[in-house]
Amino acid sequence: MELFVNGKSCGIKKKEKDVYHVSWRVTFEPGTVRVVSRKNGKEVLSRELHTAGEPARIRLSADRNSIKADGVDLSFVTVDILDRDGNLCPHADNLVKFEVDGAAFVSGVDNGSPISSESFKKSERKAFYGKCLVVLQNNTAQGEITLKATSAGLQEGTLTLEAR
């Protein structure tokens, strides 16, 4: 594997037998980190990470496109705080407020923080490392569900699901 920081190689390392990762110690520089994995000299995989800018917008991603209209089915919606280029902002802790229109309601919220004392039952949650979660529950009705997520200074996120 070869690691690049802003286009400059930090060296090539081989994975040791029975060790499942390779690591480098590098000094932080804003920009792009890229890792390239090779097999027999041929590139088989590469990944890039980019330094995030300031929080700019909210992205919502549901675990599915539809839920059962049975009053108990749930959809787990991941909330990401992104910069203007679409990079996750790992230091974002914005308070995100949720509004639901249609055949569901907010059943719960979370952010994964082990020290948060926020209620799991409110329609808002602070992001933790740029992420939080909202759980939607069907209200026994069929039809469209629209979730809107807002936070001061950020472009809102919206998502549409269907209850069938």
Secondary structure as the mmCIF struct_conf table of DSSP 4:
data_model
#
loop_
_struct_conf.conf_type_id
_struct_conf.id
_struct_conf.beg_label_comp_id
_struct_conf.beg_label_asym_id
_struct_conf.beg_label_seq_id
_struct_conf.end_label_comp_id
_struct_conf.end_label_asym_id
_struct_conf.end_label_seq_id
STRN STRN1 GLU A 2 VAL A 5
TURN_TY1_P TURN_TY1_P1 ASN A 6 GLY A 7
STRN STRN2 LYS A 8 ILE A 12
HELX_LH_PP_P HELX_LH_PP_P1 LYS A 14 GLU A 16
TURN_TY1_P TURN_TY1_P2 LYS A 17 ASP A 18
BEND BEND1 PRO A 30 GLY A 31
STRN STRN3 THR A 32 LYS A 39
TURN_TY1_P TURN_TY1_P3 ASN A 40 GLY A 41
STRN STRN4 LYS A 42 HIS A 50
BEND BEND2 GLU A 54 GLU A 54
STRN STRN5 ARG A 57 ALA A 62
BEND BEND3 ASP A 63 ASP A 63
BEND BEND4 ASN A 65 ASN A 65
STRN STRN6 SER A 66 ILE A 67
BEND BEND5 ALA A 69 VAL A 72
STRN STRN7 LEU A 74 LEU A 82
TURN_TY1_P TURN_TY1_P4 ARG A 84 ASP A 85
BEND BEND6 GLY A 86 GLY A 86
STRN STRN8 LEU A 88 LEU A 88
TURN_TY1_P TURN_TY1_P5 PRO A 90 HIS A 91
STRN STRN9 LEU A 95 GLY A 102
BEND BEND7 ALA A 103 ALA A 103
STRN STRN10 ALA A 104 ASP A 110
TURN_TY1_P TURN_TY1_P6 PRO A 114 ILE A 115
BEND BEND8 PHE A 120 SER A 123
STRN STRN11 GLU A 124 LYS A 126
STRN STRN12 PHE A 128 PHE A 128
TURN_TY1_P TURN_TY1_P7 TYR A 129 GLY A 130
STRN STRN13 LYS A 131 ASN A 138
BEND BEND9 THR A 140 THR A 140
STRN STRN14 GLY A 143 THR A 150
TURN_TY1_P TURN_TY1_P8 ALA A 152 GLY A 153
BEND BEND10 LEU A 154 LEU A 154
STRN STRN15 GLN A 155 GLN A 155
STRN STRN16 GLY A 157 ALA A 163
#
